């Protein structure tokens, strides 16, 4: 565009210079002709006439110059317009080609980036899937081993609980045997006391009979009534004392045995539970890996693996009685 502008300016200046040169040549030739003509042929040399002629000559020269300049300018403008159009079309074609090449290059780059990104995402997804699979397998292994440890602990606890129950039943049988022996001894002692009291009562009865033989019928009836009342009272007191003593001994033996069994079961349960917790903690510490594995869900308190309530055997004192 700058070259076209410079070309137009140079041609315009050249046209002006040419016009001025033509005007000067015509003016000089006109003066020379006017000087060569005789004096009688020249017009009246008045000032206004000269000015008018000059002005008319200038107008003619200007008209011719403007006409030539206009034609030249039209030609130059047409040439410049055509040159500008061709240059613009060439520039537009070049820029269009450049833009097409840039768009094609950008599209190829985007396609390559998309393929690389898809490949990277696929590789990341595969590696993540492999890692998750390994973590899942490790977690399943840990949970399985913990389940086996808990099952073994439960089996061990059941075995120890059965042994403790058998031991408790043995102790209960021994306590029942000792209680029976104590009851037999107490009953024998009471029987001896009853026999002694019976002997004393027999002696008293013999003495009373001897006294009765010495009394009359009325006194005899009174003595018989007193003797019957005394015997009935003694029998009632003896039966009440015997029942009270037997009940007291039996309840004390049962309470002592029951308290011992409950304490033994509580101690055994606490010890076994601590052993199970320690074994699970050791197993978890030994099998810990550097990669984090999902922890197993904790067992709710309502679903303990081992019972914490001691088993209380049924009271067999009623059967023994």
Secondary structure, DSSP 8 states (H G I E B T S, - for coil): -HHHHHHHHHHHHHHHHHHHHHHHHHHHHHHHHHHHS-TTTS----HHHHHHHHHHHHHHHHHHHHHHHHHHHHHHHHHHHHHHHHHHHHHHHHHHHHHHHHHHHHHHHHHHHHHHHHHHHHHHHHHHHHHHHHHHHHHHHHHHHHHHHHHHHHHHHHHHHHHHHHHHHHHHHHHHHHHHHHHHHHHHHHHHHHHHHHHHHHHHHHHHHHHHHTS-HHHHHHHHHHHHHHHHHHHHHHHHHHHHHHHHHHHHHHHHHHHHHHHHHHHHHHHHHHHHHHHHHHHHHHT--SS---------GGG-SS--S-------HHHH-
